[in-house]
Amino acid sequence: LWRQNNKSSRLEAIKIQILSKLRLETAPNISKDAIRQLLPKAPPLRELIDQYDVQRDDSSDGSLEDDDYHVTTETVITMPT
C-alpha cells in the first residue's frame, strides 16, 4: 500500500512539473481520432501507433502489469502550430 501511494505521488509530481513547464494548468483532452488527424505528415509514426495501439487504455486481460523499470504512455499532449 505504501509503495503504491509513493508511486502515485511521484507520478502526480511529474505530471504537475511537466504541465508547469508547458505553462498549462491542466492536461488538454485529446482523442485518438484527433491524434490521427494531426499526424498526416508522419506516416511512420502513424503506422507505429496503429501497430502497437499505444493509445489503448484497457489491457487485453483486464489488468495492468506493474513495471517499476519502464514507463507507459498515459497522455499525449499536442501543441497548436
SULSUL-V494425 format. One record per residue. NEAR is the number of other C-alpha atoms within 12 Angstrom. D_LAST is the distance of its C-alpha to the last C-alpha in whole Angstrom. Layout:
# SULSUL-V494425
[[NEAR & D_LAST] [NEAR & D_LAST]]
This chain:
# SULSUL-V494425
[[7 & 43] [8 & 42] [11 & 40] [13 & 38] [11 & 38] [13 & 37] [17 & 34] [15 & 33] [14 & 33] [14 & 31] [18 & 28] [15 & 28] [14 & 28] [14 & 25] [22 & 23] [18 & 23] [17 & 23] [19 & 19] [19 & 18] [14 & 20] [13 & 18] [16 & 14] [13 & 16] [16 & 16] [13 & 20] [16 & 19] [21 & 17] [17 & 15] [15 & 17] [18 & 15] [17 & 18] [22 & 18] [15 & 18] [16 & 14] [24 & 14] [23 & 16] [15 & 14] [21 & 10] [19 & 12] [14 & 14] [12 & 14] [14 & 15] [15 & 19] [12 & 20] [18 & 18] [22 & 19] [16 & 22] [15 & 23] [21 & 21] [18 & 24] [13 & 27] [12 & 27] [18 & 25] [21 & 23] [24 & 22] [20 & 26] [16 & 27] [13 & 31] [12 & 33] [10 & 35] [7 & 38] [9 & 37] [9 & 37] [12 & 35] [14 & 36] [12 & 36] [10 & 35] [13 & 35] [7 & 34] [8 & 31] [12 & 28] [17 & 26] [14 & 22] [17 & 23] [22 & 19] [24 & 16] [22 & 13] [20 & 9] [14 & 6] [6 & 4] [4 & 0]]
